[in-house]
Amino acid sequence: LTLLGLFSRGPLSSLVTVSDPGDLTVEYERFHRSGGSNSMIIRTQGNPDQAVTLMIGRAMLEGFSIDSIQPQPLTSTGTSDGLALTLMADKRGDATLYLSWRSSGLGLIKSEIAIVGGGHIPVNQFIYP
């Protein structure tokens, strides 16, 4: 089970989810080890050469700390709902954000990633001791 990803990376843990309107895709691991580092890729599809704002839910920020964000967002704002990150879409309307997380909590983390004014994806992750 460990090789399949029940305790971290692998086919049982890796997930790619697309929002109902199809404007948001999130690639992430469902299972983590406490203190371990994992990556997440967030892709948006919108209007060419326009800003898009992502909202990372507060619960995710309480269970994980961000090690790195690439590319750096145009703006980053903490709110009562979480972290708002504004990116610039390219000529096709695509914007991609690469995150590296370090798990700092334990147990089930239920959160969400959303485009402000667009699609959203529930993100449920479990952190093992």
N, C-alpha and C positions, 0 to 999 in steps of 0.2 A: 504493500500500500504506500509505503514511503516513496518508492520509485515512481509510482503513478501520480504523486503530488498531493496525497492526503494531508501532509504536514507542511507543504511548501510548494515549490514549482513543480509542474507536471500536468498531464492531461486532466486529472480530477480537479486541479486547482485553477488552471488557466481558463479565462472566459473572455469572450468578445461579445458585447451587448450593443444593440442599436436601438435608439429611441423610436417610438411609433411614427413620428413624422419623417424619420430618416436623416435628421439634421445633426445628430450627435452619435458618435461611436466611442465606446470606452473599452480598452483592453487592460485586464488586471488579473491579479491572483486572488482567489477566494480565501486561501489559507496562508497564514504567516506564523513565524516563530517570533516570540517577544524579543525585541532588540534587533531583529533581522531587517535587512533592506530589500525592498522590492520596487519594481518599476510599474508605471501606469502610463498608458498612451491615450490621450483624449483627442479625438478628431471632430471638427465641425465642418458642416457644409452650409454655406449661406450666400450672401451677396458678394460679388467680386469687389476687392479693394475697400471693404468696409470693416469697421471694428465690430467684434463680437465679444460679448461678456459671458464668461463661464462662472458658475457659482459652485464651489465645493462646500458641501454641507458641514455644519459645525461638528456633528458627531464624528466625522472622519478626521477632523483636525484635533479632536480630543483623544483619538485612539492612535494617531500617527503624527510624526513630525516630518516636515518636508526637508529632505537633504538637498535637492536641487530641482530647479525648474528651467527648462530650455524650450524655446527661446524665452528670454525675459519678457514678461507681459508689458504692454504699454502702461497699464496702471494695475495696482493691487490694493484692494480695500478690504479691511476687516469689517464685518457687519454682525448683527445679532444672529443671522442665519448661517454665517460661515465666511468664506473667503471669495471675494469677487475678483476675477482676473480678466483683464481686457486684452484681446489679441487682435492683430490686423490680418484679415483674410487676404489671400493672394489673388491673382487675376482670374482664377477659376472659382473663387469663393471658398477655398479650403484654408483651414487653419489647424495646425497640429501642435499639441503641447505634450512634452515629455517630462514626467515627474519621477523622482526617486524618493521613496518613502521609507521611514524607519518606524517600525511598530513600537509604540510606547505604552499601550494598554494591554488588557487581557479580555478574552471572551468575545462575544458577538458584537460587532460594530455595524449598526444599520444607519446608512447615510444615503446621500444622493449627490449626483453631479447633474447640473442643468445648464442650459443656455438661457440667459435672462430673456424672456419673451419667446422662448422656443421649447424644444423637447427636453425631457429629463429622463434619467436612468437611475433606478434604485441600485445602490451598491452595498451588498452585504458581505462582510468579511469576518473571519474568525481568527483570533490571535491565540496561539497556544503558548503556554509558559516556556 
